[in-house]
Amino acid sequence: MDRVQLPMGIISSNSYHCREGNSLVFFLCLMLGMLCCAHPGFGAPFGPAVKITDTTRKYQLSRTSDRILAVDSKGLVHFTYWSGGISTTPGSPSYVYYRNWSVGQGWSGEESIDNSTFGSLHVGGRHPSLAVTSTDGVFVVWHDHRHCIPQGNWINNVEIYADMRPYGGSFSPSDIRLTQTSKANPGDNGYVPKVISDPDGDLTVVWYDYHFNSDISDLFCLTFDPSTSIPAITDLSLHRITDLASRGNTPPFTVPDIAADSTGHHHLVWAGGLGSGVNLYYSEISAASGLAAVTLLKQGGTDFFDPPHIDIAPDDTCWVVYSDKSNGVDEDLVLLKKTDQDPAFATALDLADDGLRQYHPDLAIDSEGLVHLVWIDEAEGDQILYARYNPSTSQIEEKFPLTNQEAYWMRPSIEADAFGNLYVVWEEDISASEGDIWFATTRTSDPSAVRSWMDY
């Protein structure tokens, strides 16, 4: 056996001998070696992509298609998604769903978790996001149409709702209303919330909202401790983190994404508009000073329907990925990097400047700081592609398709767990009334056995 790099150091074939007296140490080292060899950084392949829905509805992911997968400390994978069409009404309701996955049990059954009704009819929520709490509870947020009315075309009072599933328990039969706005205008709507679990155990939710102006949205933020109480917002001015007056009442700020570093600072990216070729923005939020100066990262660089994503590495390096729309010809996959010591992002890394489209990218950073990417690439015949980018070599070290056939794929989302396993979900857009969700993973075993030996 050649040398194998293990977390405990380098153990060679003659470091330990398989004698009866140290068989436990040998077995532990063998288990750890197997774990390291299974890390995607060592080339572990994805299993075959599988369809996990049944085409009976228009199944979709959130418009900002990350913060929808999370892995708890036991290795259980939690996932949220939704179904619905162009509009949400009692005649064409939307539904928010939850499922979980493990190696041994596969996918759990589909649970509809939004108790959204108008009278006796279901109306529905859309574009959910999910986080796992410090106690392995599951917290799901979405925007909900139950307080709208027919005269307002069911979009006159969209509110942010949530539900909590404690570890080993179930979602409640009644939901949690996070925003209780006073209908300051006929378009008093909050949309596309994203939730993350902070290092201190708090949860933070961000969303965009038209509460103060029916035409120009701003960004809002709520942080709370889910183990104590979950506040209901009645005064949105206390949670407003951008002000349209400071930018001359234009553009609307939309589709934020959020990540937290080890100090608890929040990093945000978002789009400045509702179409394609709109500005890409970045800022930070700290408890002490609030929102920092807003930084324009790319003029005309992003898209409301293909928004930017953000993630933080273990060393607090901030990474942003987006599909650059600024040249008006093709769309290139671009990475932006800012270390904890840098005041600004470094030069953009154009990972696919080939004259063809790359769009709907997402990223996940593993415990080694490797950047795992998924996106849709026309160079491969409209396939979902995966790549691993190594910051230490500034190279893509691995790239291959996760799909083996052309289809109308949309919005891939990737997540990495503490053991380096990767999980990817994406949409298949079949028709106006039909759509499916697909899943692929590198994980082939339950980490609990290895975890037990490590604890021992």
C-alpha positions in Angstrom: 0.0 0.0 0.0 1.4 3.4 -1.0 1.3 6.5 1.1 -2.2 7.8 1.7 -2.8 11.3 3.0 -5.1 11.0 6.0 -6.5 13.7 8.3 -4.2 12.3 11.1 -1.1 12.6 9.0 0.7 10.4 6.5 0.5 6.7 7.3 2.5 4.4 5.1 2.3 0.6 4.7 4.9 0.0 7.4 3.6 2.6 9.9 1.3 0.1 11.5 1.3 -3.7 11.2 -1.9 -5.6 11.2 -1.3 -7.4 14.5 -3.9 -8.5 16.9 -2.9 -5.8 19.4 -3.5 -2.8 17.2 -6.3 -4.1 14.9 -8.6 -1.3 16.1 -6.1 1.3 15.0 -5.7 -0.4 11.7 -9.5 -0.6 11.1 -9.9 3.1 12.1 -7.1 4.1 9.6 -8.7 1.9 6.9 -12.1 3.6 7.5 -10.5 7.0 7.4 -8.6 6.1 4.3 -11.7 5.0 2.5 -13.5 8.2 3.5 -10.6 10.3 2.1 -10.6 8.3 -1.1 -14.3 8.9 -1.5 -13.9 12.7 -1.4 -14.8 14.3 -4.7 -11.4 15.9 -4.6 -10.0 12.5 -5.2 -12.2 11.9 -8.3 -15.2 10.2 -6.9 -17.9 10.0 -9.6 -21.5 10.9 -9.5 -24.0 8.1 -9.6 -26.6 8.1 -12.4 -29.1 10.9 -12.5 -32.6 9.9 -11.3 -36.0 11.6 -11.7 -37.6 12.0 -8.3 -41.0 13.4 -9.3 -43.8 11.9 -11.4 -44.6 14.6 -14.0 -48.1 15.0 -12.6 -47.4 18.7 -11.8 -45.2 21.5 -12.9 -42.5 20.9 -10.4 -39.9 23.7 -10.0 -37.0 24.9 -7.9 -36.7 28.4 -6.4 -35.9 31.2 -8.9 -32.7 31.7 -6.9 -32.0 27.9 -7.0 -29.7 27.5 -4.0 -30.4 27.2 -0.2 -32.9 24.5 -1.1 -30.6 21.5 -0.1 -29.1 21.0 3.3 -27.5 18.1 5.1 -27.9 17.7 8.9 -25.3 16.3 11.4 -26.7 12.7 10.9 -26.1 12.9 7.2 -29.8 13.2 6.2 -30.3 15.3 3.1 -33.2 17.8 3.3 -34.8 19.3 0.2 -37.6 21.8 -0.7 -39.3 22.6 -4.0 -42.6 23.7 -5.3 -45.2 23.2 -8.0 -47.3 25.7 -9.9 -47.8 27.6 -13.1 -47.6 31.2 -14.3 -49.9 32.5 -11.6 -51.1 31.4 -8.2 -54.9 31.4 -7.6 -57.4 29.1 -5.9 -58.2 27.9 -9.4 -54.5 27.2 -10.2 -52.8 26.8 -6.8 -49.2 26.4 -6.0 -47.7 24.0 -3.4 -44.5 24.0 -1.4 -43.0 20.5 -0.8 -40.4 18.9 1.4 -38.6 15.5 1.1 -35.4 14.0 2.6 -32.9 11.4 1.3 -30.5 9.0 2.7 -28.4 6.2 1.2 -30.3 3.4 3.0 -33.8 4.7 2.7 -33.7 6.7 -0.6 -36.2 9.5 -0.9 -39.0 10.1 1.6 -42.5 10.7 0.4 -43.5 14.1 -0.8 -45.0 16.4 1.9 -47.0 19.5 1.0 -46.1 21.9 3.8 -47.8 25.2 3.0 -51.2 25.4 4.7 -52.2 28.3 2.4 -55.9 28.7 2.0 -58.4 31.4 0.9 -61.7 30.3 2.5 -61.8 26.6 1.9 -59.5 26.6 -1.2 -55.8 26.1 -1.4 -53.9 29.1 -2.8 -50.3 28.4 -2.2 -46.7 29.3 -1.7 -43.8 29.5 -4.2 -40.0 29.7 -4.4 -39.1 28.1 -1.1 -35.7 28.0 0.7 -34.5 25.7 3.4 -31.9 25.6 6.3 -31.0 23.1 8.9 -30.8 24.5 12.5 -28.1 23.8 15.0 -30.4 21.1 16.6 -31.0 19.4 13.2 -34.5 21.0 12.8 -35.6 22.0 9.3 -36.8 25.5 8.6 -38.5 26.3 5.3 -39.5 29.8 4.0 -41.5 30.8 1.0 -43.6 33.6 -0.3 -47.3 33.0 0.0 -50.5 34.3 -1.7 -53.1 33.5 0.9 -53.7 37.2 1.9 -54.3 38.4 -1.7 -57.8 38.8 -3.1 -59.4 38.3 -6.6 -59.7 42.1 -7.1 -55.9 42.3 -6.7 -55.3 39.5 -9.2 -53.9 37.5 -6.3 -50.7 39.6 -6.2 -51.7 42.5 -4.0 -50.4 41.2 -0.6 -47.9 38.4 -1.0 -46.3 37.7 2.4 -43.3 35.7 3.7 -44.2 32.5 5.5 -42.3 29.6 7.1 -42.7 26.3 8.8 -40.4 24.4 11.2 -39.8 20.6 11.4 -38.0 19.7 14.7 -35.6 16.8 14.7 -37.5 13.6 14.6 -40.8 15.5 14.4 -43.2 16.9 11.7 -44.1 20.2 10.2 -46.9 22.0 12.0 -50.5 22.0 10.7 -50.3 25.8 10.8 -47.6 28.0 9.2 -45.5 30.8 10.6 -46.3 34.2 9.2 -43.0 36.2 9.2 -44.2 39.4 7.6 -47.5 41.1 8.5 -47.6 44.1 6.3 -50.2 46.8 6.4 -50.8 47.0 2.6 -49.1 50.3 2.1 -49.9 50.0 -1.6 -51.8 47.7 -3.9 -48.6 45.8 -4.8 -47.4 45.3 -1.2 -45.6 42.0 -2.0 -42.5 40.2 -0.7 -40.8 37.6 -2.9 -38.3 34.8 -3.1 -36.9 34.6 0.5 -33.6 32.8 1.1 -32.7 31.4 4.6 -29.3 30.3 6.0 -28.1 29.0 9.3 -25.6 31.3 10.9 -22.4 30.1 12.8 -24.0 31.1 16.2 -27.2 29.1 15.5 -29.3 32.0 14.4 -31.3 31.9 11.2 -31.2 34.7 8.7 -33.8 35.4 6.0 -33.4 37.9 3.1 -36.0 38.7 0.5 -37.0 41.6 -1.8 -40.2 43.5 -1.1 -42.4 46.3 -2.7 -43.8 47.4 0.6 -42.7 51.0 0.3 -43.2 51.4 -3.4 -45.3 49.2 -5.7 -42.9 49.6 -8.6 -39.4 49.6 -6.9 -38.4 46.9 -4.6 -35.8 46.9 -1.8 -34.0 44.2 0.2 -35.0 43.2 3.7 -33.4 41.0 6.3 -34.5 39.2 9.5 -32.2 37.4 11.9 -33.6 35.4 14.9 -32.8 32.5 17.2 -35.2 29.6 16.3 -34.8 28.0 19.7 -36.5 30.8 21.5 -39.1 32.6 19.4 -39.7 33.5 15.7 -40.7 37.1 15.4 -43.6 38.4 13.2 -42.6 41.6 11.4 -45.2 44.3 11.6 -42.8 47.3 10.9 -40.8 46.5 7.8 -38.8 49.7 8.2 -36.9 48.0 11.0 -35.7 45.2 8.6 -35.1 47.3 5.5 -31.4 47.1 4.4 -31.6 49.1 1.2 -33.4 52.3 0.4 -34.6 53.2 -3.1 -34.1 56.9 -2.4 -30.4 56.5 -2.0 -30.1 55.3 -5.6 -32.4 57.8 -7.2 -35.5 55.5 -7.0 -34.0 53.1 -9.6 -33.5 50.2 -10.2 -35.5 47.7 -8.2 -33.3 45.5 -6.1 -34.4 41.8 -6.6 -33.5 38.1 -6.0 -30.9 38.3 -3.3 -28.7 35.4 -2.3 -26.9 35.3 1.1 -24.0 33.5 2.8 -22.4 33.9 6.3 -18.7 33.8 7.1 -17.2 32.4 10.3 -17.5 35.7 12.1 -21.3 35.9 11.4 -21.0 38.7 8.8 -23.5 38.2 6.0 -22.5 38.6 2.3 -25.2 39.3 -0.3 -25.4 39.4 -4.1 -28.5 40.5 -6.0 -29.8 41.8 -9.3 -30.7 45.4 -10.1 -33.8 44.9 -12.1 -36.4 42.4 -13.5 -35.0 41.4 -16.9 -31.7 40.3 -18.5 -28.6 42.4 -18.7 -29.2 44.1 -15.3 -26.5 45.1 -12.9 -24.9 42.7 -10.4 -24.5 44.0 -6.9 -22.7 42.9 -3.7 -22.6 44.1 -0.1 -22.1 42.9 3.5 -24.1 43.1 6.7 -22.7 43.1 10.1 -24.6 43.3 13.4 -22.6 46.3 14.5 -22.8 48.6 11.4 -25.6 47.1 9.3 -25.3 47.2 5.5 -21.9 48.2 4.1 -21.5 50.3 0.9 -23.2 48.7 -2.1 -20.7 47.5 -4.7 -21.5 47.3 -8.4 -19.8 44.1 -9.4 -20.8 44.0 -13.1 -22.6 46.5 -15.2 -25.4 44.7 -17.1 -23.9 41.4 -15.9 -26.8 39.4 -14.5 -30.4 38.3 -15.0 -33.5 38.3 -12.8 -34.4 34.8 -14.2 -30.8 33.6 -13.9 -29.6 35.4 -10.7 -26.1 35.3 -9.1 -25.1 32.9 -6.3 -22.7 33.3 -3.4 -20.9 31.0 -1.0 -18.1 31.3 1.6 -15.1 29.0 2.0 -13.8 27.7 5.3 -11.1 30.4 5.3 -13.8 33.1 4.7 -13.0 33.6 1.1 -16.1 34.8 -0.6 -17.0 33.4 -4.0 -19.7 34.6 -6.5 -20.7 32.8 -9.6 -22.9 34.3 -12.4 -23.7 34.0 -16.1 -22.4 37.2 -17.6 -24.9 38.8 -19.9 -23.0 42.0 -20.5 -21.7 41.5 -24.0 -25.2 40.8 -25.4 -23.9 37.9 -27.6 -23.3 34.9 -25.4 -23.4 34.1 -21.7 -20.1 33.2 -20.0 -19.6 31.4 -16.7 -17.8 33.8 -14.4 -16.3 33.4 -10.9 -15.5 36.3 -8.6 -13.2 35.8 -5.6 -12.6 38.0 -2.5 -10.4 36.9 0.4 -11.1 37.9 3.9 -8.2 40.4 3.7 -9.1 41.9 0.3 -11.2 45.1 0.2 -12.6 44.2 -3.2 -13.1 41.2 -5.5 -10.2 40.1 -7.7 -10.2 40.0 -11.5 -13.1 37.9 -12.8 -12.3 34.4 -13.8 -14.0 33.7 -17.1 -14.3 29.9 -17.1 -15.9 29.3 -20.5 -15.2 32.1 -23.0 -16.0 30.0 -26.1 -18.8 31.9 -27.9 -21.5 29.6 -26.6 -24.0 30.0 -23.7 -23.4 28.9 -20.1 -26.2 29.8 -17.8 -28.0 29.0 -14.5 -24.8 28.4 -12.5 -24.5 27.4 -8.9 -21.6 26.7 -6.6 -20.7 24.9 -3.3 -17.4 25.2 -1.4 -16.2 22.0 0.4 -14.2 21.7 3.6 -10.9 21.8 1.6 -11.8 25.1 -0.2 -12.5 23.5 -3.6 -15.2 25.2 -5.6 -17.8 22.8 -7.1 -19.8 24.2 -9.9 -22.9 23.2 -11.9 -24.5 25.0 -14.9 -26.2 24.5 -18.2 -23.8 24.5 -21.2 -24.7 24.8 -24.9 -21.3 23.5 -25.8 -22.3 20.1 -24.6 -25.8 20.2 -26.3 -27.7 21.8 -23.5 -26.5 19.5 -20.7 -26.1 20.0 -17.0 -22.3 20.2 -16.4 -20.3 19.7 -13.3 -16.8 21.1 -12.7 -14.3 21.3 -9.8 -12.2 24.5 -9.6 -9.0 24.4 -7.5 -8.1 27.9 -6.2 -4.6 26.8 -5.4 -3.9 26.0 -9.1 -6.5 28.4 -10.7 -7.6 25.5 -12.8 -10.7 23.5 -13.5 -9.4 20.0 -12.6 -12.5 18.0 -13.6 -15.5 18.6 -15.8 -18.2 16.3 -17.1 -22.0 16.2 -17.8 -24.4 15.0 -15.2 -27.1 14.4 -17.9 -26.8 12.0 -20.8 -29.5 13.4 -23.1 -30.6 16.8 -24.3 -33.7 18.2 -22.7 -34.9 21.6 -21.5 -32.9 21.5 -18.3 -33.1 24.4 -15.8 -31.6 25.8 -12.5 -29.2 23.1 -11.2 -28.4 23.5 -7.5 -25.4 21.9 -5.7 -24.6 21.3 -2.1 -21.5 19.8 -0.3 -21.6 18.1 3.1 -18.9 17.9 5.8 -17.5 14.7 4.3 -17.1 16.1 0.8 -20.1 14.4 -0.7 -21.9 16.3 -3.4 -25.6 16.6 -4.1 -27.2 18.1 -7.2 -30.8 18.7 -8.1 -32.2 20.4 -11.3 -35.4 21.0 -13.2 -36.7 19.5 -16.4 -39.1 21.9 -18.0 -41.5 19.7 -20.0 -44.5 22.0 -20.8 -46.5 24.8 -19.3 -48.2 22.3 -17.0 -45.6 19.6 -16.5 -42.1 19.6 -15.1 -39.8 17.2 -13.1 -37.0 17.3 -10.6 -33.8 15.3 -11.1 -31.1 14.3 -8.6 -27.5 13.0 -8.6 -25.0 12.5 -5.9 -21.4 11.3 -5.2 -22.4 9.7 -1.9 -22.6 6.0 -1.8 -22.4 5.2 1.9 -23.8 6.3 5.3 -21.2 8.4 7.1 -22.5 7.4 10.6 -20.3 4.4 10.9 -17.2 6.4 10.1 -18.4 9.2 12.4 -18.7 6.7 15.2 -15.2 5.4 14.8 -13.8 8.9 14.6 -15.7 9.8 17.8 -14.3 6.6 19.4 
